[in-house]
Amino acid sequence: MPRRNRDRRARRADQPRPLPGGWQQLEEATDGDWLVRRVTGTQTTKTYRCPGCDHEIRPGTAHVVVWPADDSGGVADRRHWHESCWQARHRRRPTSRYW
């Protein structure tokens, strides 16, 4: 019997596409293409402010780091979001405050 080594589940169109290297994923959405990096709680050492809810992301809290996928996105364009705020961004826009 032949072995089935490949994953038979098809990737849904709305699922993020992993990029080579595994550090971030490309998410294609109506508001643009975004590079998203998931950060575990053990990797966080600083306090950030989520642009979705305007609350702090404390050290030890898992979250996502997001920046535009086009060439204009740089280090200054990275934003740290709570995972749930990032997923709800199409229903709830970021706060008007500019970081």
N, C-alpha and C positions, 0 to 999 in steps of 0.2 A: 504494500500500500504506500502511495506517495505521501510525504509529509506536507502539511499545509503551513508554511512558515509566514505567509503574508497575512496581513490584516484584511479581512473580507468586508469590514464595515466601510461603507462609502462616506467620504467626508462631505458633510452638509455644506451648502453654499454660504451659510451665515457663520460657520466656524472659522476662527482665525487660522491663518496659514502659517506654520512654523517656518522660520528662516534658518538658513544654514548656520550652525554654531549653537543653536538652541537657547541663546540668551533672551531673545525677544521674539514676538510674533507680529505678523502684519495683520491688522484688522481693517477690512474694507467696509465702510459704512456710508450712509447718505451724507454725513457731515465731513467726509474726506477719508483718506487712508492714514492710519495711525500705527506707529510702532509701540507695542505694549510689552512691558517687562513686569513680570510678577515678582514681588519681593516678599520673602518669608519674614516672619516676626523676628527670627534670630539674626537676620541680616541688617535690621534697622537699628541705627544708633542715634538718629537725630529726630527732632520734631518738625513736622511739615504741616501745612494747612491745605486741606482739601478744597479745590475750587468749586466742587459740586454742592457742598453743604456748609462751607466756611467753618468747619470744626477742625480741631487739631488731629493730626495722626501722630500719636505718641510713639516713642521707641518701643519696640517689641510688638508692634501691630503690623500684621500682614497687609499689604496694599499693592497698587499697581503704579508704575511710572509710565507716563504716556508722552509722546512727542510726535509731531507731524512726520509722515513718511517721505515727503518730498525733500528736495535738496535744501529747502529753506529752513528746515527744522534742525536746530543745534542744541547745545547744552542749555542755553538760556530759555529754550522753548519747552523744556521738560517740565511736566507737572505731576505731582504725586496725588493720587485719588484713592479714596476708599473703593474697594472692589464693587460694592453695591451702588455707590454714586456713579461710578464709571458705566456700569450696566444700565443705569437709569438716566443717562445724560440726554437721551432723545425725548424723555418725558419732562425732565427738569433741567433747565439750562444752567450753566455755571453762573456763579454770582457775578455781579457787575464790577466787583473789586478787581483791579489788576495787580498781579503779584509781581 
